[in-house]
Amino acid sequence: MVRILLVDDHPLVRSGLRAELEACHGLQVAAEAGTAAEALARLAAERPAVAVIDVQLGDGCGIDLGRRIVAQGPCAVVLLTAFDWDVYLVKAWEAGAAAFIAKSADSAALVAAIRKAADGERAFSDAQRARIAAWQRDVAGRLALLSEREYAVLRLLAEGATNREIAAELGLAVKTVEAHVQGVLRKLRQPSRRAVQGWAQRRRITSYGRPDTHQSRSLE
């Protein structure tokens, strides 16, 4: 019997998921939680094999919760999302999740992912792995070239901040910010400030952390 922890801040969603999962042979919803804090408490008390977690929780990010659960083990994590964005997919992979499932998928996909997760497998599809590889090559590879200060400047650029606003936020001289902006443009291979802002917004860079060796997980 695969014991499952459901984590979603909407009781009706949890109720629907429970009904779907418990209709499947060999699956049991051992506990539910509406917040990350409650999930950690239920995890310790119930010791489920798999935690099914919504990416967006009222008191935090489901991906961050998933990373914490994976790190402490042995519970596997399946992440659910209403937003099948590349940035969330990549963060889920880097967090060590066993699967990343869109809420628009049918229940069979979720059940299959839970069974694989319980067996210690990762259930990312070939298409998802291709998207992750493209991100690691085209986005993370470029972001890794930026210094910590340049990355901070990029995040503010993505939000539409002016050089003066960036300088005030980071405690820098405007001329120093101008130099950092030029470094960002060069390293990201973008022709203008507007272009780099669009590049960062399309990829939702403000929802992503700067790549580092702790975060990085090569495709298996």
N, C-alpha and C positions, 0 to 999 in steps of 0.2 A: 504494500500500500504506500503510495507517494503522498506524504503529508505536505500541505501547501499553506503558505501564509499569503493572504490577499491584502495588498496595501493600495488604497485609493481613498481620496477624501470625499467621495460621493457614495453614501450608503446604498442608493438604488443601483449604482454600477456594481458595487460589491455583491449585492443580492443577486443580480443577474449573472455575474461571473460564477458565483457559488453554485447556482442552479445548473449552469452549463457544465461545470467541471465535475460536480458530484454525480451527474448523469453518466459519467464515463467510468468504466470499470477500472479499479485500481487507483483512483484519485480521491483524495479526501481533503477538504478544506479544514485544516486544524485550527486556524485562527484568522481574524481579520484585524485591520488597523486603518485608522483614518489619517494618521500623521506619522512622520518619520520617528518621532520620539516614542509613540505608542508601538510602532513596528519593532523597534529595538527591544522593547520590554517583552513583547509577545514572542519575539524570536528566542530570547533567552529562556522563556518559560515553556514554550511548546516544541522547540527544536525541529522545525520543519525541514524537509529536504529541499524545497524550492520556494523562493519568495517571488510572487508575481506583483510587480510594482509599477504604478503609473508614473510616468516621467515628471508630471507636474503635480506637486503636493502643496497643500496650503501652508505648511511650515518649512518648505525647502524643496530641493531638487531630488527627484526620485533616482536620478543617475548617481548623484553623490551618495545617497543612501545605499544604492546597490553596490557601489565601490567599497563602502565600509563593510557591508555584509560579506562580500566576496573576500575581502582582506582577512576577516576574522574566521571565515569558514565554519563548518563545512557546507553551509547552505548555498545552493546555486541561485542565480538571479535571472529572471525573465522580465524584461522591461516592456511596458505597453505605452503607446503614444497615439495621440490624436494628430500629431504633427510629424510626418515622416520626412523630416529634414535631414540632410547629410550631416549637419553638425551634431545632431542628436545621435544619429547612427554611429558616427565615429566616437563620440564620447562614451556611448554604451559599450562599444568594442574595447576601448581603452580602459574602461572601468572593470573589465573582466566578465561582463554579463554573458550568459549562455545564449541569449536570444534577444532580438529587438523586433517586436511585433506591432504593426499598425492596428489601431482599433477597428479599422475598416475591414480587416482580414476576417475570414470565417473562423468559427471556433475550433475547427479541425486543425488549423495552423497553430493555434495556441496550445492545444492539447499535445500535438506532436512535439512542440518546442519544450513543454514541461517534461514530457517523458525523456527526451534526449538530455535535458538539463539534469534530471535525476540520475541518469546513467553517466554523468560526468562529461557529456559531449557539448559542443557549441553548435547551435542550430542557425547560424547565419547562412543565408542562401548564396549561391554563386553571384547573383546580381548585387546583393548587399556587399559581398566581399570586393566586387569590382568597384563599387562606389567608394568603399573605404580606401582601396589602393589608390584610386584617383585623387582622393582628398590628401592622403599622405604624401603623394608625389607633388600635386599642384598647389596645395594650400599649406599643409603643415611644413613641407619642405622649404617653402618661402618664408613662412613665419619664423622658422628656426634660425634664419639668417639675421633676424632683427635682434638688437640689444634689448635689455630690459626696458630702457628708457624709450627706445623707438617703438617697442610694442605698446607701452603706455600711451604714447602719442597716437599710434594707429587706432587704438580703441576710442580715443576722444575724437579723432578725425571721423571715424565711422558714425559717431553721434552728431556730426555736423558742427563741432566746436571750431571757433576761429583760433588763429595763432595766439591772440591775446587771452582768450579763455583757457586755452591749453596751458599757457605760461602761468596764469593765475592758479589753475588747478594743481599743476605739478611743481610750483615754486621755482620756475625757471625764467630766465630773460627771454624776451620775444625773439631776439636774434638766435639764441640757442635752440629755441623751438623751430625756427625756420630751418636751421641746419639739420635737425632731426627729421623734419618733414621731407627734406630733400633725400636724406638717407633712406627713409621709408619708400619713397617713390622709386629710387634706384634699385633697392633690393627686391621690391615686389614687381619691378618692371612695369610700372604704370606711368603714363605720360603726364598726368596732371593730378592735382589735389582732388578734383571732382571725380576723376577716374578711380583713384584709390578709395575714395569714399564709397563709390558704387560697388567696387570689388568687395570691400569689407561688408557692406550691408547685404549684398546678395548671398554671401556665405555666412551671415549672422555671426561675425567674428566676436561680437560682444558676448555671445553665448558660449564661447570656446576659451579654453585656457592655453596659454603659450606652451607649445610642445617642449617637453623635456624628457630625460631618460626615464624618469619615474612613470610618466604617462605613456610612453611609447610601448606599443605591443605590435610586433610584426604579424602579418597574416600567416596563419598556421596552415 
